[in-house]
């Protein structure tokens, strides 16, 4: 979520670049010490060895000098021995809000050969964190320090075993990220925002999995749509050599390498300029569709901070492919001003109501006046009040049922961002119908977020939560054509 213009930091790399791989060695966290005492030394040793053995197989401790013992951010521990239960209860509040669980689709993906893990993450720019202390008044200063946050972000990403990373427009330390993720086998491209601010967007991918075929950027300033930018990359999945030899030996037709288009966008923050926000989304989707067609109607996956909530007209536009702007107030088109703490206010009464809220038109619309200039920015043409796009998009999180503690009844996360002035969802992963969600990583429960007082925290390196999904190609999935 971009909060304003900032002064440029020291010079950074060029707007777009491809990083080279390097190799580095990494240190692993030392094993924990266990503190036990008992009159019977033999029984004490048995109990101690049983606990340590269980932790070694169940717990993955991220690199951080402040991480609590016995605490895994990425999955729940199995039940501990009964004699330890009281201690776990006493420590439960300290570790609450540090777990994120994978939830899987009920569909059969056993035949799928190619599955990709996509991460979309607004990682909080260093300058934004320092220039807006009012957003982090309850966050200890050390949790805002970039040297600590970048390590947490790297360790978090490593645990997801990601294939593709989309970092949004608060990337103002690309060189640091480049160095960190080179060692993990990623290469990446970066596009800086235009104007005075010097942050931007970055896409990384696993070098051993993909070849970059095409890359282009959108500078919205060229179209009168402010200084935000977006990225589009065409990636080709590198075919397994053993599979290639097997296919030729069996006289089967050669397998065409899979390609996909990856889009990355950070939409303007300003809630009052719904015309510009909608115009940025429209132009981004138009170019993504054209590029997909140029490369053979390839699948599209989009990561982004849309600065719009799931109940907003902008969300409606992405999900339903059309929008009549006259039905909406320009200042309310993203939903940010009406519902700064949306997760508290949107709990639908039933499933049908949830479905209607996302993209069905208002039953008795009120017509709002837009100037010709506002219409031109929003729709691309003055005097035109209807906007459309040709991508058939699905939200990855809606494709996999989740918990009521982390999702609204429609299926989107209740909160992907939390600071002192906002708690709600503005981040998304969208995909076309050629891709199918296998599983998604749940966000954190609302009550746990509230108790934390805000993000970043001891465990999470940004004021946003990463969205993570695993996608398969639909033609590999049983029961699909």
C-alpha positions as CSV (number, residue, x, y, z in Angstrom):
1,X,0.0,0.0,0.0
2,X,1.7,3.2,-1.2
3,X,1.3,6.1,1.1
4,X,2.8,9.1,-0.7
5,X,5.8,10.4,-2.5
6,X,9.2,10.2,-0.9
7,X,12.7,11.5,-1.5
8,X,14.9,9.3,-3.6
9,X,17.4,7.2,-1.6
10,X,21.0,6.6,-2.9
11,X,21.2,5.5,-6.5
12,X,19.9,2.0,-7.2
13,X,20.3,-0.4,-10.2
14,X,18.7,0.4,-13.5
15,X,14.9,0.1,-13.9
16,X,15.0,-3.4,-15.4
17,X,17.7,-6.0,-15.0
18,X,18.3,-9.8,-14.9
19,X,20.3,-11.1,-12.0
20,X,23.0,-13.7,-12.3
21,X,23.1,-16.7,-10.0
22,X,25.7,-17.0,-7.4
23,X,26.4,-19.6,-4.7
24,X,26.6,-19.1,-1.1
25,X,26.7,-21.2,2.0
26,X,24.1,-20.8,4.7
27,X,24.1,-21.3,8.4
28,X,21.4,-23.3,10.1
29,X,19.9,-22.5,13.4
30,X,21.4,-24.4,16.3
31,X,19.4,-27.0,18.1
32,X,17.4,-25.9,21.1
33,X,18.5,-26.5,24.6
34,X,16.1,-28.3,26.8
35,X,15.8,-27.5,30.5
36,X,14.5,-30.3,32.7
37,X,15.3,-31.5,36.2
38,X,13.9,-34.5,38.0
39,X,14.9,-36.6,41.0
40,X,15.0,-39.7,38.9
41,X,17.8,-38.9,36.3
42,X,17.0,-41.9,34.1
43,X,13.3,-40.9,33.7
44,X,14.4,-37.3,33.1
45,X,16.7,-38.3,30.3
46,X,14.0,-40.4,28.6
47,X,11.5,-37.5,28.8
48,X,14.0,-35.0,27.5
49,X,15.2,-37.1,24.6
50,X,11.6,-37.8,23.5
51,X,10.8,-34.1,23.4
52,X,13.9,-33.1,21.5
53,X,13.4,-35.9,19.0
54,X,9.8,-34.8,18.4
55,X,10.9,-31.2,17.8
56,X,13.6,-32.2,15.4
57,X,11.1,-33.8,13.1
58,X,8.2,-31.3,13.5
59,X,9.7,-27.9,14.0
60,X,11.4,-25.6,11.5
61,X,13.0,-22.6,13.3
62,X,13.5,-19.5,11.1
63,X,16.7,-17.6,11.3
64,X,16.1,-14.8,13.9
65,X,17.7,-14.0,17.2
66,X,14.3,-13.2,18.6
67,X,12.3,-16.3,17.5
68,X,10.7,-18.1,20.5
69,X,11.8,-21.7,21.1
70,X,9.4,-24.5,19.9
71,X,7.7,-22.1,17.5
72,X,7.3,-22.8,13.8
73,X,5.7,-20.0,11.8
74,X,4.6,-22.3,9.0
75,X,2.8,-25.2,10.5
76,X,1.3,-26.5,13.7
77,X,3.3,-28.8,16.1
78,X,1.8,-32.1,16.8
79,X,0.5,-32.7,20.3
80,X,3.3,-32.8,22.9
81,X,3.6,-35.3,25.7
82,X,0.9,-35.0,28.4
83,X,3.4,-33.8,31.0
84,X,4.3,-30.8,28.8
85,X,0.7,-29.8,28.1
86,X,0.4,-27.2,30.9
87,X,3.5,-25.4,29.7
88,X,2.2,-25.3,26.2
89,X,-1.1,-23.7,27.4
90,X,0.8,-21.0,29.3
91,X,2.9,-20.2,26.2
92,X,0.0,-20.4,23.7
93,X,-0.6,-16.7,23.7
94,X,3.0,-15.9,23.0
95,X,3.0,-18.2,19.9
96,X,-0.5,-17.4,18.7
97,X,-0.6,-15.6,15.4
98,X,2.7,-17.1,14.2
99,X,1.3,-20.1,12.3
100,X,0.0,-20.2,8.7
101,X,-1.5,-23.4,7.4
102,X,-1.8,-24.8,3.9
103,X,-5.3,-25.8,2.8
104,X,-5.8,-28.1,-0.2
105,X,-8.4,-28.5,-2.9
106,X,-10.5,-31.7,-2.8
107,X,-9.8,-32.3,-6.5
108,X,-7.4,-35.0,-7.7
109,X,-4.0,-33.6,-8.8
110,X,-2.1,-36.9,-8.8
111,X,-1.6,-36.8,-12.6
112,X,-0.3,-33.3,-12.6
113,X,3.4,-33.1,-13.6
114,X,3.8,-29.3,-13.6
115,X,2.8,-27.4,-10.4
116,X,3.9,-23.9,-9.6
117,X,4.0,-22.1,-6.3
118,X,3.3,-18.4,-6.7
119,X,4.0,-15.7,-4.0
120,X,2.5,-12.2,-4.1
121,X,4.0,-9.9,-1.5
122,X,4.0,-6.2,-0.7
123,X,7.2,-6.2,1.4
124,X,6.9,-2.6,2.8
125,X,9.4,-0.1,1.5
126,X,12.2,1.0,3.8
127,X,11.4,4.7,3.1
128,X,7.7,4.2,3.6
129,X,8.3,2.5,6.9
130,X,10.4,5.4,8.1
131,X,8.3,8.2,6.6
132,X,5.0,7.1,8.1
133,X,5.5,6.4,11.8
134,X,1.8,7.1,12.5
135,X,1.0,3.8,10.7
136,X,3.3,1.8,13.1
137,X,2.8,3.5,16.4
138,X,2.3,0.2,18.2
139,X,5.2,-1.6,16.4
140,X,8.5,-1.8,18.3
141,X,11.1,0.2,16.3
142,X,13.4,-2.9,15.9
143,X,10.7,-4.7,14.0
144,X,10.8,-2.0,11.3
145,X,14.5,-2.3,10.7
146,X,15.3,-3.5,7.2
147,X,18.2,-5.6,8.2
148,X,15.9,-7.8,10.3
149,X,12.9,-7.7,8.0
150,X,14.8,-8.8,4.9
151,X,16.1,-11.9,6.7
152,X,12.6,-12.8,7.9
153,X,11.2,-12.3,4.4
154,X,13.9,-14.5,2.9
155,X,13.4,-17.3,5.4
156,X,9.6,-17.1,5.0
157,X,9.9,-17.4,1.2
158,X,12.3,-20.4,1.5
159,X,9.7,-22.3,3.5
160,X,7.1,-21.9,0.7
161,X,9.4,-23.5,-1.9
162,X,8.2,-20.9,-4.3
163,X,8.6,-21.0,-8.1
164,X,7.7,-17.3,-8.8
165,X,7.8,-14.2,-6.6
166,X,5.8,-11.0,-7.3
167,X,7.0,-8.2,-5.0
168,X,5.0,-5.0,-5.1
169,X,5.8,-1.4,-5.4
170,X,7.5,-0.8,-2.2
171,X,10.6,-2.5,-3.4
172,X,13.3,0.2,-2.7
173,X,16.1,-2.2,-1.9
174,X,16.1,-4.4,-5.0
175,X,19.9,-5.0,-4.8
176,X,19.5,-6.4,-1.3
177,X,16.7,-8.7,-2.5
178,X,18.7,-9.7,-5.6
179,X,21.6,-10.7,-3.5
180,X,19.4,-12.7,-1.0
181,X,17.4,-14.6,-3.6
182,X,20.3,-15.3,-6.0
183,X,21.6,-17.6,-3.3
184,X,18.3,-19.4,-3.4
185,X,18.4,-20.0,-7.1
186,X,16.2,-17.0,-8.2
187,X,16.8,-14.5,-10.9
188,X,14.7,-11.4,-11.3
189,X,13.7,-8.2,-13.0
190,X,12.9,-4.8,-11.5
191,X,10.9,-1.8,-12.6
192,X,11.2,1.5,-10.6
193,X,8.3,3.8,-10.2
194,X,8.5,7.0,-12.2
195,X,8.6,10.5,-10.6
196,X,10.4,11.4,-7.4
197,X,9.8,8.2,-5.4
198,X,12.3,5.5,-6.0
199,X,10.6,2.2,-5.3
200,X,9.0,-0.2,-7.7
201,X,8.0,-3.8,-8.5
202,X,10.1,-6.9,-8.9
203,X,9.4,-10.4,-10.3
204,X,11.7,-13.3,-9.4
205,X,11.6,-16.9,-10.7
206,X,13.6,-20.1,-10.1
207,X,16.3,-20.1,-12.7
208,X,16.3,-23.9,-13.0
209,X,12.5,-24.0,-13.7
210,X,12.0,-21.2,-16.2
211,X,13.4,-19.3,-19.2
212,X,12.5,-15.7,-19.7
213,X,11.1,-15.2,-23.2
214,X,9.8,-11.7,-23.0
215,X,9.6,-8.8,-20.5
216,X,7.8,-5.5,-20.7
217,X,6.8,-2.8,-18.3
218,X,3.9,-0.3,-18.1
219,X,4.6,3.2,-17.0
220,X,1.2,4.6,-16.2
221,X,2.5,8.1,-16.2
222,X,2.7,8.0,-20.0
223,X,-1.1,7.8,-20.0
224,X,-1.8,10.4,-17.4
225,X,-2.3,7.7,-14.7
226,X,0.3,8.8,-12.1
227,X,3.7,7.2,-11.4
228,X,2.7,3.6,-10.6
229,X,4.2,0.9,-12.8
230,X,3.4,-2.7,-13.7
231,X,5.4,-5.7,-15.0
232,X,4.6,-8.5,-17.5
233,X,6.9,-11.5,-18.1
234,X,6.5,-14.4,-20.4
235,X,8.1,-17.5,-18.8
236,X,8.7,-20.9,-20.3
237,X,8.8,-24.0,-18.1
238,X,12.0,-25.9,-18.7
239,X,11.2,-29.4,-19.9
240,X,12.6,-32.3,-17.9
241,X,15.3,-33.9,-20.1
242,X,14.5,-37.5,-19.1
243,X,10.8,-37.0,-19.9
244,X,11.8,-35.6,-23.4
245,X,13.9,-38.7,-24.2
246,X,11.1,-41.0,-23.0
247,X,8.6,-39.2,-25.2
248,X,10.8,-39.6,-28.3
249,X,11.4,-43.2,-27.6
250,X,7.7,-44.0,-27.4
251,X,7.1,-42.2,-30.8
252,X,4.6,-39.9,-29.1
253,X,4.1,-36.4,-30.4
254,X,6.7,-34.0,-28.8
255,X,5.5,-32.2,-25.7
256,X,5.2,-28.5,-26.2
257,X,6.9,-26.5,-23.5
258,X,4.5,-24.8,-21.2
259,X,4.4,-21.0,-21.1
260,X,2.7,-18.6,-18.9
261,X,2.4,-14.8,-18.5
262,X,3.1,-13.4,-15.1
263,X,1.8,-10.0,-14.2
264,X,2.7,-7.8,-11.3
265,X,1.0,-4.5,-10.3
266,X,0.7,-2.1,-7.4
267,X,-2.3,0.2,-7.9
268,X,-2.4,3.8,-6.8
269,X,-3.2,4.2,-3.1
270,X,-5.2,7.5,-3.1
271,X,-8.8,6.4,-2.4
272,X,-10.3,9.6,-3.8
273,X,-8.9,8.9,-7.3
274,X,-11.0,5.9,-8.3
275,X,-10.8,7.1,-11.9
276,X,-7.0,6.6,-11.9
277,X,-7.1,3.4,-9.9
278,X,-9.6,1.8,-12.4
279,X,-7.7,3.2,-15.3
280,X,-4.5,1.5,-14.1
281,X,-6.2,-1.9,-13.6
282,X,-8.0,-1.6,-17.0
283,X,-4.8,-0.8,-18.9
284,X,-2.9,-3.6,-17.1
285,X,-5.5,-6.2,-18.0
286,X,-5.8,-5.0,-21.6
287,X,-2.0,-5.4,-22.1
288,X,-1.9,-8.8,-20.3
289,X,-4.7,-10.1,-22.6
290,X,-3.0,-8.9,-25.8
291,X,0.4,-10.3,-24.7
292,X,-1.2,-13.7,-23.8
293,X,-2.7,-13.8,-27.3
294,X,0.5,-12.9,-29.0
295,X,2.3,-15.8,-27.3
296,X,-0.4,-18.4,-28.3
297,X,-3.2,-17.8,-25.8
298,X,-1.0,-18.7,-22.9
299,X,-2.3,-18.9,-19.2
300,X,-2.1,-15.7,-17.1
301,X,-1.3,-15.4,-13.4
302,X,-1.4,-12.0,-11.7
303,X,-0.1,-10.9,-8.3
304,X,-0.8,-7.5,-6.9
305,X,-1.6,-5.0,-4.3
306,X,-4.8,-3.5,-5.8
307,X,-5.4,-1.1,-2.9
308,X,-9.1,-2.2,-3.2
309,X,-11.1,-4.5,-0.9
310,X,-13.1,-7.5,-2.1
311,X,-16.4,-5.7,-1.8
312,X,-15.3,-2.9,-4.1
313,X,-16.3,-2.1,-7.7
314,X,-12.7,-2.6,-8.7
315,X,-12.8,-6.2,-7.4
316,X,-16.1,-6.6,-9.3
317,X,-14.5,-5.4,-12.5
318,X,-11.7,-8.0,-12.3
319,X,-14.1,-10.9,-11.3
320,X,-16.9,-10.2,-13.8
321,X,-14.9,-8.5,-16.6
322,X,-17.1,-5.4,-16.8
323,X,-18.2,-2.4,-14.9
324,X,-20.5,0.6,-15.4
325,X,-18.8,3.4,-13.7
326,X,-21.9,5.5,-13.5
327,X,-23.2,3.2,-10.8
328,X,-20.4,4.1,-8.5
329,X,-19.0,7.2,-6.7
330,X,-15.4,7.8,-7.9
331,X,-14.3,8.2,-4.2
332,X,-15.8,4.9,-3.2
333,X,-14.7,2.7,-6.0
334,X,-11.9,0.9,-4.0
335,X,-13.9,0.6,-0.7
336,X,-10.9,2.0,1.3
337,X,-12.7,5.0,2.8
338,X,-15.9,3.3,3.6
339,X,-14.4,0.3,5.3
340,X,-10.9,0.9,6.7
341,X,-11.5,-2.1,9.0
342,X,-13.5,-4.2,6.5
343,X,-12.9,-7.6,8.1
344,X,-14.9,-6.5,11.1
345,X,-17.8,-5.3,9.0
346,X,-18.3,-7.8,6.3
347,X,-19.6,-11.1,7.6
348,X,-22.2,-12.3,5.2
349,X,-25.4,-14.0,6.4
350,X,-25.2,-16.8,3.9
351,X,-23.3,-18.1,0.9
352,X,-25.7,-16.6,-1.6
353,X,-25.3,-13.1,-0.2
354,X,-21.5,-13.5,-0.4
355,X,-21.7,-14.4,-4.0
356,X,-24.0,-11.5,-4.8
357,X,-21.7,-9.0,-3.0
358,X,-18.6,-9.8,-5.1
359,X,-19.8,-9.0,-8.6
360,X,-23.6,-8.7,-9.0
361,X,-24.9,-5.2,-9.9
362,X,-26.7,-3.0,-7.4
363,X,-30.5,-3.7,-7.6
364,X,-31.5,0.0,-7.7
365,X,-28.5,1.9,-9.1
366,X,-27.8,5.5,-8.5
367,X,-26.2,7.4,-11.3
368,X,-23.1,9.3,-10.4
369,X,-21.6,12.1,-12.5
370,X,-18.1,11.7,-13.9
371,X,-16.4,14.4,-15.8
372,X,-15.2,13.7,-19.4
373,X,-11.6,13.7,-18.1
374,X,-12.4,11.2,-15.3
375,X,-14.1,9.0,-17.8
376,X,-11.2,9.2,-20.1
377,X,-8.8,8.1,-17.4
378,X,-11.0,5.3,-16.1
379,X,-12.3,3.8,-19.4
380,X,-9.7,5.1,-21.9
381,X,-12.3,7.2,-23.9
382,X,-14.1,10.3,-23.0
383,X,-17.9,10.0,-22.8
384,X,-17.7,6.2,-22.4
385,X,-19.2,4.9,-19.1
386,X,-18.7,1.2,-19.5
387,X,-15.4,-0.6,-19.1
388,X,-14.6,-4.3,-20.0
389,X,-11.7,-6.7,-20.1
390,X,-11.3,-10.0,-22.0
391,X,-9.5,-12.1,-19.4
392,X,-11.6,-14.7,-17.6
393,X,-10.0,-14.3,-14.1
394,X,-10.4,-16.4,-11.0
395,X,-9.1,-15.6,-7.5
396,X,-6.8,-18.3,-6.3
397,X,-8.1,-18.1,-2.7
398,X,-11.7,-18.5,-3.7
399,X,-10.8,-21.7,-5.5
400,X,-9.8,-23.5,-2.2
401,X,-12.2,-23.5,0.8
402,X,-10.8,-22.1,4.0
403,X,-11.3,-21.3,7.6
404,X,-14.0,-18.9,8.9
405,X,-11.3,-17.4,11.1
406,X,-9.2,-16.2,8.1
407,X,-11.7,-15.9,5.2
408,X,-14.9,-14.1,4.5
409,X,-17.9,-16.2,3.3
410,X,-17.0,-15.5,-0.3
411,X,-13.6,-17.1,0.2
412,X,-11.2,-14.1,0.1
413,X,-8.8,-13.5,3.1
414,X,-10.3,-11.3,5.8
415,X,-7.0,-9.4,6.1
416,X,-3.8,-9.3,4.1
417,X,-2.6,-6.0,5.6
418,X,-2.7,-4.5,9.1
419,X,-1.4,-1.3,10.5
420,X,-2.9,1.4,12.8
421,X,-5.1,2.9,10.1
422,X,-6.2,-0.2,8.1
423,X,-7.0,-3.9,8.6
424,X,-8.3,-5.6,5.5
425,X,-7.6,-7.3,2.2
426,X,-6.0,-5.4,-0.7
427,X,-3.7,-8.1,-2.0
428,X,-4.7,-10.9,-4.5
429,X,-3.5,-13.6,-6.8
430,X,-5.7,-14.0,-9.9
431,X,-5.3,-16.6,-12.7
432,X,-7.1,-17.6,-15.9
433,X,-9.1,-20.8,-16.4
434,X,-6.1,-22.7,-17.8
435,X,-4.7,-22.8,-14.3
436,X,-6.3,-24.5,-11.3
437,X,-5.5,-23.9,-7.6
438,X,-4.1,-27.0,-5.8
439,X,-3.7,-25.3,-2.4
440,X,-3.3,-21.9,-0.8
441,X,-1.6,-20.7,2.4
442,X,-4.1,-19.3,4.9
443,X,-3.5,-15.9,6.3
444,X,-3.5,-15.2,10.1
445,X,-6.7,-15.1,12.2
446,X,-8.1,-11.6,12.8
447,X,-8.1,-11.9,16.6
448,X,-4.4,-12.8,16.5
449,X,-3.6,-9.9,14.3
450,X,-5.5,-7.5,16.6
451,X,-3.6,-8.7,19.6
452,X,-0.3,-8.1,17.8
453,X,-1.0,-4.4,17.6
454,X,0.1,-4.2,14.0
455,X,2.6,-5.5,11.4
456,X,5.6,-5.9,10.9
457,X,6.2,-8.1,13.9
458,X,8.7,-10.4,15.5
459,X,7.8,-13.1,13.0
460,X,6.6,-11.2,9.9
461,X,8.7,-8.8,8.0
462,X,6.1,-6.5,6.4
463,X,2.8,-4.8,7.2
464,X,1.3,-7.1,4.5
465,X,1.0,-10.9,4.6
466,X,2.3,-12.8,1.6
467,X,-0.3,-14.6,-0.5
468,X,0.8,-18.0,-1.6
469,X,-0.8,-20.5,-3.9
470,X,0.1,-23.6,-5.8
471,X,-1.3,-23.8,-9.3
472,X,-1.6,-26.7,-11.7
473,X,-2.3,-26.7,-15.4
474,X,-6.0,-27.5,-16.0
475,X,-5.3,-29.9,-18.8
476,X,-3.4,-32.1,-16.4
477,X,-6.2,-32.3,-13.8
478,X,-8.6,-35.3,-13.7
479,X,-12.1,-34.4,-14.6
480,X,-11.3,-31.4,-16.7
481,X,-11.2,-31.1,-20.5
